[in-house]
Amino acid sequence: MERNLKNVLVISFGFLLLFTAYSGLQSLQSSLNAEEGLGVASLSVLYAALTLSSMFLPPIIIKKLGCKWTIAVSMCCYVAYSLGNFYASWYTLIPTSMILGLGGAPLWSAKCTYLTIAGTLYAEKAGKSARDIINQYFGIFFLVFQTSGVWGNLISSLILSQSSNQASGVLAVLLVIIFLDQIKSDQAETEKEKTPFWSTFLATLRHLKDKRQCLLIPLTMYSGFEQAFLSGDFSKSFVTCALGIQYVGYMMICFAGINSLCSLLFGKISQFTGRKLLFALAAVLNTSCIITVLLWKPDPKQLAVFFVIPGLWGVSDAVWQTQTNALYGILFEKNKEAAFANYRLWESVGFVIAFAYSTKLQVYIKAYIVLSVLVLSMLTYGAVEYLEAKSSPGTPAATKKENGGPHSQETHM
């Protein structure tokens, strides 16, 4: 347990260092590189490359390099982006944005795969439920990782030198290379020998043959929609307009801090409450926040409301992040790399769509869109739970699967 926990913490703090640097740079792009729209263009290229990367790269790179070295190499792509910001121009920022986008999907897929394998292996040795251990590991990860929003917003608020961002990214790479153990799955090693290249190359897209994956697409996309709405639309249309731009950083710190604490909490209590209750809680909180946004007329005298909304949003986002990641790991244990690549793909699509209509629609229309996607997400998520319950009547599907029962992928790649 101690060794497993050490590896979970190494990954968590590595991501904390890396994304403290990245989030600081990302939030300043439109301000630092406003000339000819360079900052916005770089973000567009970044998300486009991330979407393309999610379709093909993660299964190939993870099977070739393993989780540890995929994480280390992908982190270097983020450091390259930091270097590109030192001498920001069309010739430096656009290529490094593309490099970061290509590295982003393998990074997140390898992290999720590592935590899932580590949780499963420990559960087998300890005779515990893999579902509970995986939930706890994701809870610990997001406890540490989500604080990057606190430090990143402090950096962007104080506009510290970009050299500190570069150093933070380099430290993340060194931390992973030196302290993270390579992890192996017997199943992954066997498949590596027999799986042809083209099958691996198309693994992400072929995974869509599994109808459970298709049903999870709205929920996964919603993660991108809801994050984009809070950080972009709520901060701009409500906080900035009513209180001033200086309060945006504090609002996001409130969101990130509560998100971090609730991530650990939900990772722990999910074994008692079950994931369905947590998803229901997140849906109710998000719906309440969106309805409040639609009815509320911002008043600077109501200062508390400007922080209550992102605080409650942080509670719900903690559920979306920890439980959706863990759900992917539990449902698609035999195809973890392709499943988590799909997670990154569809979340990125959510971000891209929200990013695309951000400047063209009024905020209340965007709020209705987010609410509609949430309703659809809950319906399709409910269908997934129904399929899981139907596949193993009388026995929790996840438990049966963990014990090596007949329930597995509906389609094998």
Buried (B, 14 or more C-beta within 10 A) or exposed (E): EEEBBEBBBBBBBBBBBBBBBBBBBBBBBBEBBEEEEBBBBBBBBBBBBBBBBBBBBBBBBBBEBBBBBBBBBBBBBBBBBBBBBEEBEEEBBBBBBBBBBBBBBBBBBBBBBBBBBBBBBBBBEEEBBBBBBBBBBBBBBBBBBBBBBBBBBBBBBEEEEBEBBBBBBBBBBBBBBEBBBEBEBEEBEEBBEEBEEEEBBBBBBBBBEBEBBBBBBBBBBBBBBBBBBBBBBBBBBBBBEBBEEEBBBBBBBBBBBBBBBBBBBBBBBBBEEBBEEBBBBBBEBBBEBBEBBEEEEBEEEEEEBBBBBBBBBBBBBBBBBBBBBBBBBBBBBBBBBBBBBBBBBBBBBBBBBBBEEBEEBEBEEBBBBBBEBBEBBBEBBBBBBEBBEEBBEEBBBBBBBBEEEEBBBEBEB
